[in-house]
């Protein structure tokens, strides 16, 4: 699996989120998701 997952590198699959804030300092930051990527493809966010 390490050849397709585990790091953000070209050719690997990626599931990730970007949040507004630092969740290590403010755990509620994970409630403010600004960007989602699943399987290396961006997911449109609703307004």
N, CA, C, O and CB atoms as a CASP TS submission, in Angstrom:
PFRMAT TS
TARGET T0000
AUTHOR 0000-0000-0000
METHOD Language model
MODEL 1
PARENT N/A
ATOM      1  N   UNK     1       0.818  -1.192   0.000  1.00  0.00           N
ATOM      2  CA  UNK     1       0.000   0.000   0.000  1.00  0.00           C
ATOM      3  C   UNK     1       0.866   1.262   0.000  1.00  0.00           C
ATOM      4  O   UNK     1       0.416   2.300  -0.484  1.00  0.00           O
ATOM      5  CB  UNK     1      -0.933  -0.005   1.203  1.00  0.00           C
ATOM      6  N   UNK     2       2.072   1.207   0.517  1.00  0.00           N
ATOM      7  CA  UNK     2       2.887   2.415   0.631  1.00  0.00           C
ATOM      8  C   UNK     2       3.244   3.012  -0.730  1.00  0.00           C
ATOM      9  O   UNK     2       3.642   4.174  -0.813  1.00  0.00           O
ATOM     10  CB  UNK     2       4.156   2.109   1.399  1.00  0.00           C
ATOM     11  N   UNK     3       3.103   2.225  -1.795  1.00  0.00           N
ATOM     12  CA  UNK     3       3.390   2.788  -3.114  1.00  0.00           C
ATOM     13  C   UNK     3       2.226   3.625  -3.654  1.00  0.00           C
ATOM     14  O   UNK     3       2.395   4.343  -4.640  1.00  0.00           O
ATOM     15  CB  UNK     3       3.716   1.671  -4.094  1.00  0.00           C
ATOM     16  N   UNK     4       1.031   3.543  -3.015  1.00  0.00           N
ATOM     17  CA  UNK     4      -0.107   4.354  -3.487  1.00  0.00           C
ATOM     18  C   UNK     4      -0.680   5.287  -2.419  1.00  0.00           C
ATOM     19  O   UNK     4      -1.468   6.173  -2.747  1.00  0.00           O
ATOM     20  CB  UNK     4      -1.205   3.444  -3.985  1.00  0.00           C
ATOM     21  N   UNK     5      -0.302   5.109  -1.145  1.00  0.00           N
ATOM     22  CA  UNK     5      -0.825   5.956  -0.072  1.00  0.00           C
ATOM     23  C   UNK     5       0.283   6.288   0.927  1.00  0.00           C
ATOM     24  O   UNK     5       1.394   5.764   0.847  1.00  0.00           O
ATOM     25  CB  UNK     5      -2.008   5.260   0.646  1.00  0.00           C
ATOM     26  N   UNK     6      -0.048   7.169   1.867  1.00  0.00           N
ATOM     27  CA  UNK     6       0.863   7.439   2.970  1.00  0.00           C
ATOM     28  C   UNK     6       1.547   8.792   2.924  1.00  0.00           C
ATOM     29  O   UNK     6       1.890   9.351   3.966  1.00  0.00           O
ATOM     30  CB  UNK     6       1.887   6.398   3.010  1.00  0.00           C
ATOM     31  N   UNK     7       1.748   9.323   1.722  1.00  0.00           N
ATOM     32  CA  UNK     7       2.357  10.641   1.566  1.00  0.00           C
ATOM     33  C   UNK     7       1.655  11.386   0.444  1.00  0.00           C
ATOM     34  O   UNK     7       0.956  10.781  -0.369  1.00  0.00           O
ATOM     35  CB  UNK     7       3.877  10.523   1.280  1.00  0.00           C
ATOM     36  N   UNK     8       1.840  12.705   0.398  1.00  0.00           N
ATOM     37  CA  UNK     8       1.280  13.508  -0.693  1.00  0.00           C
ATOM     38  C   UNK     8       2.331  13.641  -1.783  1.00  0.00           C
ATOM     39  O   UNK     8       3.140  14.568  -1.777  1.00  0.00           O
ATOM     40  CB  UNK     8       0.820  14.917  -0.188  1.00  0.00           C
ATOM     41  N   UNK     9       2.306  12.706  -2.714  1.00  0.00           N
ATOM     42  CA  UNK     9       3.251  12.677  -3.819  1.00  0.00           C
ATOM     43  C   UNK     9       2.506  12.451  -5.128  1.00  0.00           C
ATOM     44  O   UNK     9       1.440  11.836  -5.133  1.00  0.00           O
ATOM     45  CB  UNK     9       4.315  11.582  -3.603  1.00  0.00           C
ATOM     46  N   UNK    10       3.059  12.948  -6.250  1.00  0.00           N
ATOM     47  CA  UNK    10       2.418  12.707  -7.549  1.00  0.00           C
ATOM     48  C   UNK    10       2.198  11.220  -7.793  1.00  0.00           C
ATOM     49  O   UNK    10       3.077  10.395  -7.544  1.00  0.00           O
ATOM     50  CB  UNK    10       3.264  13.299  -8.679  1.00  0.00           C
ATOM     51  N   UNK    11       1.003  10.898  -8.288  1.00  0.00           N
ATOM     52  CA  UNK    11       0.659   9.519  -8.606  1.00  0.00           C
ATOM     53  C   UNK    11       0.062   8.721  -7.457  1.00  0.00           C
ATOM     54  O   UNK    11      -0.381   7.590  -7.654  1.00  0.00           O
ATOM     55  CB  UNK    11       1.858   8.828  -9.087  1.00  0.00           C
ATOM     56  N   UNK    12       0.045   9.298  -6.255  1.00  0.00           N
ATOM     57  CA  UNK    12      -0.553   8.601  -5.124  1.00  0.00           C
ATOM     58  C   UNK    12      -1.970   9.099  -4.893  1.00  0.00           C
ATOM     59  O   UNK    12      -2.307  10.231  -5.240  1.00  0.00           O
ATOM     60  CB  UNK    12       0.295   8.789  -3.857  1.00  0.00           C
ATOM     61  N   UNK    13      -2.794   8.243  -4.305  1.00  0.00           N
ATOM     62  CA  UNK    13      -4.159   8.602  -3.969  1.00  0.00           C
ATOM     63  C   UNK    13      -4.143   9.510  -2.741  1.00  0.00           C
ATOM     64  O   UNK    13      -3.316   9.346  -1.845  1.00  0.00           O
ATOM     65  CB  UNK    13      -5.021   7.335  -3.716  1.00  0.00           C
ATOM     66  N   UNK    14      -5.082  10.480  -2.715  1.00  0.00           N
ATOM     67  CA  UNK    14      -5.106  11.402  -1.576  1.00  0.00           C
ATOM     68  C   UNK    14      -6.534  11.666  -1.118  1.00  0.00           C
ATOM     69  O   UNK    14      -7.405  11.997  -1.922  1.00  0.00           O
ATOM     70  CB  UNK    14      -4.419  12.725  -1.941  1.00  0.00           C
ATOM     71  N   UNK    15      -6.761  11.517   0.172  1.00  0.00           N
ATOM     72  CA  UNK    15      -7.976  11.948   0.838  1.00  0.00           C
ATOM     73  C   UNK    15      -7.514  12.944   1.892  1.00  0.00           C
ATOM     74  O   UNK    15      -6.779  12.582   2.809  1.00  0.00           O
ATOM     75  CB  UNK    15      -8.792  10.729   1.469  1.00  0.00           C
ATOM     76  N   UNK    16      -7.939  14.192   1.767  1.00  0.00           N
ATOM     77  CA  UNK    16      -7.506  15.185   2.736  1.00  0.00           C
ATOM     78  C   UNK    16      -8.524  16.291   2.865  1.00  0.00           C
ATOM     79  O   UNK    16      -9.387  16.471   2.007  1.00  0.00           O
ATOM     80  CB  UNK    16      -6.161  15.758   2.347  1.00  0.00           C
ATOM     81  N   UNK    17      -8.408  17.041   3.969  1.00  0.00           N
ATOM     82  CA  UNK    17      -9.228  18.227   4.167  1.00  0.00           C
ATOM     83  C   UNK    17      -8.312  19.378   4.562  1.00  0.00           C
ATOM     84  O   UNK    17      -7.247  19.169   5.143  1.00  0.00           O
ATOM     85  CB  UNK    17     -10.329  17.984   5.250  1.00  0.00           C
ATOM     86  N   UNK    18      -8.734  20.585   4.243  1.00  0.00           N
ATOM     87  CA  UNK    18      -8.067  21.795   4.714  1.00  0.00           C
ATOM     88  C   UNK    18      -9.063  22.523   5.604  1.00  0.00           C
ATOM     89  O   UNK    18     -10.222  22.706   5.232  1.00  0.00           O
ATOM     90  CB  UNK    18      -7.578  22.709   3.514  1.00  0.00           C
ATOM     91  N   UNK    19      -8.610  22.933   6.771  1.00  0.00           N
ATOM     92  CA  UNK    19      -9.490  23.595   7.729  1.00  0.00           C
ATOM     93  C   UNK    19      -9.010  25.015   7.999  1.00  0.00           C
ATOM     94  O   UNK    19      -7.847  25.347   7.768  1.00  0.00           O
ATOM     95  CB  UNK    19      -9.563  22.798   9.041  1.00  0.00           C
ATOM     96  N   UNK    20      -9.921  25.841   8.491  1.00  0.00           N
ATOM     97  CA  UNK    20      -9.615  27.221   8.834  1.00  0.00           C
ATOM     98  C   UNK    20      -9.139  27.266  10.278  1.00  0.00           C
ATOM     99  O   UNK    20      -9.950  27.315  11.202  1.00  0.00           O
ATOM    100  CB  UNK    20     -10.851  28.144   8.623  1.00  0.00           C
ATOM    101  N   UNK    21      -7.833  27.250  10.473  1.00  0.00           N
ATOM    102  CA  UNK    21      -7.265  27.279  11.808  1.00  0.00           C
ATOM    103  C   UNK    21      -6.329  26.109  12.041  1.00  0.00           C
ATOM    104  O   UNK    21      -6.124  25.271  11.163  1.00  0.00           O
ATOM    105  CB  UNK    21      -8.362  27.277  12.844  1.00  0.00           C
ATOM    106  N   UNK    22      -5.775  26.067  13.217  1.00  0.00           N
ATOM    107  CA  UNK    22      -4.846  25.015  13.609  1.00  0.00           C
ATOM    108  C   UNK    22      -5.541  24.084  14.601  1.00  0.00           C
ATOM    109  O   UNK    22      -5.734  24.455  15.759  1.00  0.00           O
ATOM    110  CB  UNK    22      -3.546  25.619  14.226  1.00  0.00           C
ATOM    111  N   UNK    23      -5.921  22.877  14.165  1.00  0.00           N
ATOM    112  CA  UNK    23      -6.643  21.977  15.060  1.00  0.00           C
ATOM    113  C   UNK    23      -5.833  21.525  16.280  1.00  0.00           C
ATOM    114  O   UNK    23      -6.408  21.025  17.247  1.00  0.00           O
ATOM    115  CB  UNK    23      -7.086  20.776  14.293  1.00  0.00           C
ATOM    116  N   UNK    24      -4.520  21.692  16.247  1.00  0.00           N
ATOM    117  CA  UNK    24      -3.714  21.351  17.421  1.00  0.00           C
ATOM    118  C   UNK    24      -3.880  22.398  18.524  1.00  0.00           C
ATOM    119  O   UNK    24      -3.719  22.103  19.708  1.00  0.00           O
ATOM    120  CB  UNK    24      -2.231  21.223  17.032  1.00  0.00           C
ATOM    121  N   UNK    25      -4.205  23.626  18.111  1.00  0.00           N
ATOM    122  CA  UNK    25      -4.423  24.715  19.066  1.00  0.00           C
ATOM    123  C   UNK    25      -5.910  24.879  19.361  1.00  0.00           C
ATOM    124  O   UNK    25      -6.308  25.109  20.503  1.00  0.00           O
ATOM    125  CB  UNK    25      -3.839  26.033  18.527  1.00  0.00           C
ATOM    126  N   UNK    26      -6.730  24.755  18.304  1.00  0.00           N
ATOM    127  CA  UNK    26      -8.174  24.959  18.408  1.00  0.00           C
ATOM    128  C   UNK    26      -8.885  23.759  17.781  1.00  0.00           C
ATOM    129  O   UNK    26      -9.096  23.745  16.569  1.00  0.00           O
ATOM    130  CB  UNK    26      -8.608  26.293  17.712  1.00  0.00           C
ATOM    131  N   UNK    27      -9.256  22.761  18.570  1.00  0.00           N
ATOM    132  CA  UNK    27      -9.897  21.558  18.024  1.00  0.00           C
ATOM    133  C   UNK    27     -11.178  21.846  17.234  1.00  0.00           C
ATOM    134  O   UNK    27     -11.561  21.039  16.388  1.00  0.00           O
ATOM    135  CB  UNK    27     -10.214  20.607  19.146  1.00  0.00           C
ATOM    136  N   UNK    28     -11.849  22.973  17.488  1.00  0.00           N
ATOM    137  CA  UNK    28     -13.072  23.287  16.736  1.00  0.00           C
ATOM    138  C   UNK    28     -12.760  23.670  15.291  1.00  0.00           C
ATOM    139  O   UNK    28     -13.680  23.803  14.484  1.00  0.00           O
ATOM    140  CB  UNK    28     -13.840  24.425  17.421  1.00  0.00           C
ATOM    141  N   UNK    29     -11.492  23.850  14.950  1.00  0.00           N
ATOM    142  CA  UNK    29     -11.111  24.182  13.564  1.00  0.00           C
ATOM    143  C   UNK    29     -11.566  23.097  12.586  1.00  0.00           C
ATOM    144  O   UNK    29     -11.827  23.389  11.419  1.00  0.00           O
ATOM    145  CB  UNK    29      -9.582  24.372  13.458  1.00  0.00           C
ATOM    146  N   UNK    30     -11.665  21.855  13.049  1.00  0.00           N
ATOM    147  CA  UNK    30     -12.091  20.773  12.152  1.00  0.00           C
ATOM    148  C   UNK    30     -13.561  20.903  11.752  1.00  0.00           C
ATOM    149  O   UNK    30     -14.029  20.191  10.864  1.00  0.00           O
ATOM    150  CB  UNK    30     -11.858  19.419  12.818  1.00  0.00           C
ATOM    151  N   UNK    31     -14.284  21.807  12.402  1.00  0.00           N
ATOM    152  CA  UNK    31     -15.677  22.079  12.026  1.00  0.00           C
ATOM    153  C   UNK    31     -15.751  23.129  10.922  1.00  0.00           C
ATOM    154  O   UNK    31     -16.832  23.388  10.393  1.00  0.00           O
ATOM    155  CB  UNK    31     -16.482  22.545  13.251  1.00  0.00           C
ATOM    156  N   UNK    32     -14.630  23.733  10.570  1.00  0.00           N
ATOM    157  CA  UNK    32     -14.589  24.777   9.547  1.00  0.00           C
ATOM    158  C   UNK    32     -13.765  24.283   8.353  1.00  0.00           C
ATOM    159  O   UNK    32     -12.659  24.761   8.103  1.00  0.00           O
ATOM    160  CB  UNK    32     -13.990  26.101  10.125  1.00  0.00           C
ATOM    161  N   UNK    33     -14.322  23.328   7.632  1.00  0.00           N
ATOM    162  CA  UNK    33     -13.641  22.708   6.497  1.00  0.00           C
ATOM    163  C   UNK    33     -13.773  23.615   5.276  1.00  0.00           C
ATOM    164  O   UNK    33     -14.875  24.025   4.910  1.00  0.00           O
ATOM    165  CB  UNK    33     -14.226  21.293   6.200  1.00  0.00           C
ATOM    166  N   UNK    34     -12.641  23.923   4.654  1.00  0.00           N
ATOM    167  CA  UNK    34     -12.642  24.791   3.482  1.00  0.00           C
ATOM    168  C   UNK    34     -12.375  24.065   2.179  1.00  0.00           C
ATOM    169  O   UNK    34     -12.664  24.593   1.106  1.00  0.00           O
ATOM    170  CB  UNK    34     -11.632  25.859   3.655  1.00  0.00           C
ATOM    171  N   UNK    35     -11.824  22.855   2.258  1.00  0.00           N
ATOM    172  CA  UNK    35     -11.437  22.124   1.049  1.00  0.00           C
ATOM    173  C   UNK    35     -11.431  20.636   1.362  1.00  0.00           C
ATOM    174  O   UNK    35     -10.997  20.218   2.435  1.00  0.00           O
ATOM    175  CB  UNK    35     -10.038  22.587   0.526  1.00  0.00           C
ATOM    176  N   UNK    36     -11.924  19.832   0.403  1.00  0.00           N
ATOM    177  CA  UNK    36     -11.941  18.377   0.554  1.00  0.00           C
ATOM    178  C   UNK    36     -11.422  17.747  -0.727  1.00  0.00           C
ATOM    179  O   UNK    36     -11.796  18.162  -1.824  1.00  0.00           O
ATOM    180  CB  UNK    36     -13.374  17.857   0.887  1.00  0.00           C
ATOM    181  N   UNK    37     -10.559  16.743  -0.591  1.00  0.00           N
ATOM    182  CA  UNK    37     -10.076  15.967  -1.730  1.00  0.00           C
ATOM    183  C   UNK    37     -10.240  14.496  -1.383  1.00  0.00           C
ATOM    184  O   UNK    37      -9.823  14.054  -0.312  1.00  0.00           O
ATOM    185  CB  UNK    37      -8.580  16.310  -2.076  1.00  0.00           C
ATOM    186  N   UNK    38     -10.852  13.737  -2.294  1.00  0.00           N
ATOM    187  CA  UNK    38     -11.064  12.306  -2.104  1.00  0.00           C
ATOM    188  C   UNK    38     -10.535  11.581  -3.332  1.00  0.00           C
ATOM    189  O   UNK    38     -10.909  11.904  -4.460  1.00  0.00           O
ATOM    190  CB  UNK    38     -12.575  11.978  -1.862  1.00  0.00           C
ATOM    191  N   UNK    39      -9.682  10.621  -3.117  1.00  0.00           N
ATOM    192  CA  UNK    39      -9.107   9.877  -4.226  1.00  0.00           C
ATOM    193  C   UNK    39      -8.335  10.756  -5.191  1.00  0.00           C
ATOM    194  O   UNK    39      -8.264  10.469  -6.386  1.00  0.00           O
ATOM    195  CB  UNK    39     -10.185   9.155  -4.963  1.00  0.00           C
ATOM    196  N   UNK    40      -7.756  11.832  -4.666  1.00  0.00           N
ATOM    197  CA  UNK    40      -6.978  12.741  -5.497  1.00  0.00           C
ATOM    198  C   UNK    40      -7.802  13.728  -6.301  1.00  0.00           C
ATOM    199  O   UNK    40      -7.256  14.467  -7.119  1.00  0.00           O
ATOM    200  CB  UNK    40      -6.143  11.959  -6.419  1.00  0.00           C
ATOM    201  N   UNK    41      -9.120  13.751  -6.077  1.00  0.00           N
ATOM    202  CA  UNK    41      -9.991  14.667  -6.822  1.00  0.00           C
ATOM    203  C   UNK    41     -10.665  15.637  -5.860  1.00  0.00           C
ATOM    204  O   UNK    41     -11.202  15.216  -4.835  1.00  0.00           O
ATOM    205  CB  UNK    41     -11.056  13.881  -7.635  1.00  0.00           C
ATOM    206  N   UNK    42     -10.644  16.943  -6.180  1.00  0.00           N
ATOM    207  CA  UNK    42     -11.320  17.913  -5.308  1.00  0.00           C
ATOM    208  C   UNK    42     -12.832  17.717  -5.314  1.00  0.00           C
ATOM    209  O   UNK    42     -13.422  17.398  -6.345  1.00  0.00           O
ATOM    210  CB  UNK    42     -10.983  19.342  -5.741  1.00  0.00           C
ATOM    211  N   UNK    43     -13.441  17.907  -4.170  1.00  0.00           N
ATOM    212  CA  UNK    43     -14.881  17.788  -4.010  1.00  0.00           C
ATOM    213  C   UNK    43     -15.458  19.199  -3.882  1.00  0.00           C
ATOM    214  O   UNK    43     -15.057  19.940  -2.985  1.00  0.00           O
ATOM    215  CB  UNK    43     -15.247  16.902  -2.765  1.00  0.00           C
ATOM    216  N   UNK    44     -16.387  19.585  -4.754  1.00  0.00           N
ATOM    217  CA  UNK    44     -16.971  20.937  -4.649  1.00  0.00           C
ATOM    218  C   UNK    44     -17.648  21.135  -3.299  1.00  0.00           C
ATOM    219  O   UNK    44     -18.357  20.259  -2.803  1.00  0.00           O
ATOM    220  CB  UNK    44     -17.989  21.179  -5.786  1.00  0.00           C
ATOM    221  N   UNK    45     -17.416  22.292  -2.724  1.00  0.00           N
ATOM    222  CA  UNK    45     -18.025  22.639  -1.431  1.00  0.00           C
ATOM    223  C   UNK    45     -19.303  23.420  -1.678  1.00  0.00           C
ATOM    224  O   UNK    45     -19.377  24.238  -2.595  1.00  0.00           O
ATOM    225  CB  UNK    45     -17.040  23.464  -0.543  1.00  0.00           C
ATOM    226  N   UNK    46     -20.308  23.163  -0.852  1.00  0.00           N
ATOM    227  CA  UNK    46     -21.562  23.924  -0.931  1.00  0.00           C
ATOM    228  C   UNK    46     -21.340  25.272  -0.270  1.00  0.00           C
ATOM    229  O   UNK    46     -20.553  25.394   0.669  1.00  0.00           O
ATOM    230  CB  UNK    46     -22.750  23.155  -0.249  1.00  0.00           C
ATOM    231  N   UNK    47     -22.045  26.290  -0.771  1.00  0.00           N
ATOM    232  CA  UNK    47     -21.927  27.635  -0.188  1.00  0.00           C
ATOM    233  C   UNK    47     -22.672  27.746   1.099  1.00  0.00           C
ATOM    234  O   UNK    47     -22.676  28.809   1.720  1.00  0.00           O
ATOM    235  CB  UNK    47     -22.428  28.680  -1.144  1.00  0.00           C
TER
END
